[in-house]
Amino acid sequence: VEDSELADVAAVSAGNNDEIGNMIAEAMSRVGRKGVVTLEEGKSAENNLYVVEGMQFDRGYISPYFVTDSEKMSVEYENCK
Protein backbone atom coordinates (compact mmCIF):
# COMPACT_ATOMS: atom_id res chain seq x y z
CA VAL A 1 0.00 0.00 0.00
CA GLU A 2 1.37 3.40 -0.96
CA ASP A 3 1.55 6.14 1.69
CA SER A 4 -0.82 8.32 -0.33
CA GLU A 5 -3.42 5.53 -0.45
CA LEU A 6 -3.08 4.95 3.27
CA ALA A 7 -3.46 8.68 3.91
CA ASP A 8 -6.63 8.75 1.80
CA VAL A 9 -8.21 5.82 3.65
CA ALA A 10 -7.18 7.24 7.03
CA ALA A 11 -8.59 10.67 6.11
CA VAL A 12 -11.95 9.17 5.16
CA SER A 13 -11.96 7.16 8.41
CA ALA A 14 -11.24 10.39 10.32
CA GLY A 15 -14.29 12.15 8.88
CA ASN A 16 -12.56 13.42 5.71
CA ASN A 17 -9.85 15.13 7.75
CA ASP A 18 -6.75 15.25 5.51
CA GLU A 19 -4.47 16.47 8.32
CA ILE A 20 -5.31 13.46 10.48
CA GLY A 21 -5.09 11.12 7.48
CA ASN A 22 -1.60 12.34 6.63
CA MET A 23 -0.50 12.08 10.26
CA ILE A 24 -1.73 8.48 10.50
CA ALA A 25 0.01 7.60 7.22
CA GLU A 26 3.25 9.14 8.51
CA ALA A 27 2.94 7.22 11.78
CA MET A 28 2.39 3.94 9.94
CA SER A 29 5.35 4.66 7.67
CA ARG A 30 7.64 5.44 10.60
CA VAL A 31 6.79 2.40 12.74
CA GLY A 32 6.70 -0.11 9.88
CA ARG A 33 4.61 -3.23 9.38
CA LYS A 34 5.31 -4.66 12.84
CA GLY A 35 4.99 -1.39 14.73
CA VAL A 36 2.11 -0.21 16.87
CA VAL A 37 0.23 3.06 16.46
CA THR A 38 -1.75 4.32 19.45
CA LEU A 39 -4.16 7.25 19.34
CA GLU A 40 -4.88 9.24 22.47
CA GLU A 41 -7.28 12.06 23.14
CA GLY A 42 -5.41 15.23 24.00
CA LYS A 43 -6.25 18.24 26.14
CA SER A 44 -5.52 20.82 23.44
CA ALA A 45 -6.77 21.52 19.93
CA GLU A 46 -3.48 20.65 18.19
CA ASN A 47 -2.47 17.28 16.79
CA ASN A 48 0.93 15.77 17.61
CA LEU A 49 2.86 12.70 16.49
CA TYR A 50 5.37 11.10 18.85
CA VAL A 51 7.44 8.05 17.97
CA VAL A 52 8.72 6.05 20.93
CA GLU A 53 11.37 3.35 20.56
CA GLY A 54 10.64 0.31 22.69
CA MET A 55 7.82 0.41 25.21
CA GLN A 56 6.63 3.33 27.28
CA PHE A 57 4.52 3.18 30.44
CA ASP A 58 2.80 6.33 31.66
CA ARG A 59 2.44 5.25 35.27
CA GLY A 60 5.70 3.69 36.30
CA TYR A 61 6.33 0.21 37.61
CA ILE A 62 3.55 -2.04 38.84
CA SER A 63 5.84 -3.15 41.64
CA PRO A 64 8.96 -1.53 43.11
CA TYR A 65 10.63 -4.95 42.81
CA PHE A 66 11.04 -4.33 39.05
CA VAL A 67 13.62 -1.58 39.75
CA THR A 68 17.23 -2.73 39.38
CA ASP A 69 18.84 0.69 40.02
CA SER A 70 17.14 2.35 42.99
CA GLU A 71 19.07 5.63 42.59
CA LYS A 72 17.80 6.19 39.04
CA MET A 73 14.54 4.27 39.60
CA SER A 74 15.24 2.41 36.35
CA VAL A 75 15.48 -1.14 35.10
CA GLU A 76 18.34 -2.53 33.06
CA TYR A 77 18.39 -6.09 31.80
CA GLU A 78 21.29 -7.96 30.26
CA ASN A 79 21.25 -10.90 27.84
CA CYS A 80 17.49 -10.65 27.22
CA LYS A 81 16.00 -13.14 24.80
PyMOL commands that set and color helices and strands:
alter all, ss='L'
color gray80, all
select helices_A, chain A and resi 3-13+18-31+64-66
alter helices_A, ss='H'
color red, helices_A
deselect
rebuild
show_as cartoon
